[in-house]
Amino acid sequence: MMKTKIAKTLMTVLVGSALVGGSAMAEESMMNKAQSSADSAGSKIDSSMKKVGNYMDDSGVTAKVKAALVDDEAIKSTDISVKTHEGVVTLSGFVSSQDQAEKAVALAKGIEGVKSVSDKLHVKDSTKQSVSGYAGDAATTSEIKAKLLADDIVPSRNVKVETTNGVVQLSGTVKTQAQSERAEGIAKAIDGVKSVKNDLSVK
């Protein structure tokens, strides 16, 4: 009889401790969930801070590259545009020689925070253009614009055309690669065009 009582008492104690253990586990689970939510919120803040940091870094990198170009007397930096996106520096504009373009790219690559450099620099003729040269370029630009306007494939209002010494630069945004290639083909077919630099972005 005594043994049965002891067994029952033991049983009660065991069940009771199991219940207490269960509720402790439930509380622990709730704490873990709360902790993971807090961690998640924390990581979201971290990532948004990183985005702000990246933006600041990009503008800082742009400023550093511009300063380096200004400091280098061999490069005419006033004609070079510098843009940075997530550490990738894009150099665009005109330089007097291929040597200058290579120097500008090398300078940009040496700046802290620069992951890579996209070279969109054009070499312009260092000799002064004659008036007829300017007139020819203006006529070429006008003709290309007219052809693009008449074309059904290319969204001409999004395409910017510039001609320097018979070299045509196309810039702006088109929706497809086919539109980009079509615009380049139209420009190449115009009389007086020596070459086409296609800087159209496909978005």
Secondary structure as GFF3:
##gff-version 3
##sequence-region A 1 203
A	DSSP	alpha_helix	2	71	.	.	.	ID=ss1
A	DSSP	three_ten_helix	77	79	.	.	.	ID=ss2
A	DSSP	beta_strand	80	85	.	.	.	ID=ss3
A	DSSP	beta_strand	88	95	.	.	.	ID=ss4
A	DSSP	alpha_helix	98	109	.	.	.	ID=ss5
A	DSSP	beta_strand	116	123	.	.	.	ID=ss6
A	DSSP	alpha_helix	131	150	.	.	.	ID=ss7
A	DSSP	three_ten_helix	156	158	.	.	.	ID=ss8
A	DSSP	beta_strand	159	164	.	.	.	ID=ss9
A	DSSP	beta_strand	167	174	.	.	.	ID=ss10
A	DSSP	alpha_helix	177	188	.	.	.	ID=ss11
A	DSSP	beta_strand	195	202	.	.	.	ID=ss12
###
